[in-house]
Amino acid sequence: MKYLKFNTPVPKGSKTDKLWEMIDRNCGEAIEGGVEAATWFPHPHYHGRLWEEAMPLGNTGLVLSFITLEDPE
């Protein structure tokens, strides 16, 4: 598990980063999709893709992100 301290920038290229950009334009809704493990973890033990879900927490100015292993299908 990992958490970011308040006001810590999120990794560029993440879905959470994209959601923050959307929120800045007043159009932020939940967003999800695949990202490389190295986007969130600079030295991952897993070198595949992750599935990231990011959602705004109402009008609090906060975002909740879930990151799991991507289903290879």
LOTOR-507332 format. One line per 4 residues: for each residue x, y, z of C-alpha. Coordinates in nm, 2 decimals, always signed. Layout:
N
X,Y,Z  ...
***
This chain:
73
+0.00,+0.00,+0.00  +0.11,+0.35,-0.07  -0.03,+0.69,+0.02  +0.08,+1.04,-0.08
+0.09,+1.32,+0.18  -0.14,+1.61,+0.12  -0.03,+1.85,-0.15  +0.23,+1.60,-0.29
+0.21,+1.59,-0.67  +0.09,+1.27,-0.82  +0.29,+1.09,-1.09  +0.27,+1.24,-1.44
+0.10,+1.01,-1.68  -0.13,+0.85,-1.42  -0.51,+0.85,-1.44  -0.51,+1.05,-1.11
-0.30,+1.32,-1.28  -0.54,+1.33,-1.57  -0.84,+1.36,-1.33  -0.68,+1.65,-1.15
-0.64,+1.83,-1.48  -1.01,+1.76,-1.55  -1.11,+1.89,-1.20  -0.91,+2.21,-1.27
-1.14,+2.26,-1.58  -1.45,+2.18,-1.37  -1.53,+1.86,-1.55  -1.38,+1.59,-1.33
-1.56,+1.26,-1.31  -1.43,+0.91,-1.23  -1.16,+0.79,-1.47  -1.00,+0.45,-1.51
-0.75,+0.26,-1.73  -0.42,+0.08,-1.75  -0.09,+0.24,-1.65  +0.27,+0.10,-1.64
+0.37,-0.01,-1.29  +0.67,+0.23,-1.30  +0.43,+0.52,-1.33  +0.35,+0.48,-0.96
+0.64,+0.28,-0.83  +0.99,+0.38,-0.94  +1.14,+0.05,-0.87  +0.86,-0.21,-0.90
+0.90,-0.58,-0.84  +0.62,-0.62,-1.09  +0.70,-0.50,-1.44  +0.36,-0.52,-1.60
+0.06,-0.30,-1.63  -0.16,-0.18,-1.34  -0.53,-0.09,-1.35  -0.59,+0.26,-1.20
-0.93,+0.40,-1.09  -0.94,+0.76,-0.97  -1.25,+0.94,-0.85  -1.32,+1.28,-0.69
-1.45,+1.27,-0.34  -1.75,+1.50,-0.38  -1.66,+1.87,-0.35  -1.38,+1.81,-0.10
-1.10,+1.88,-0.34  -0.97,+1.53,-0.27  -0.93,+1.23,-0.51  -0.93,+0.86,-0.42
-0.73,+0.63,-0.64  -0.73,+0.25,-0.65  -0.44,+0.07,-0.81  -0.45,-0.30,-0.88
-0.29,-0.55,-1.11  -0.44,-0.53,-1.46  -0.64,-0.83,-1.57  -0.44,-0.98,-1.87
-0.75,-1.11,-2.04
***
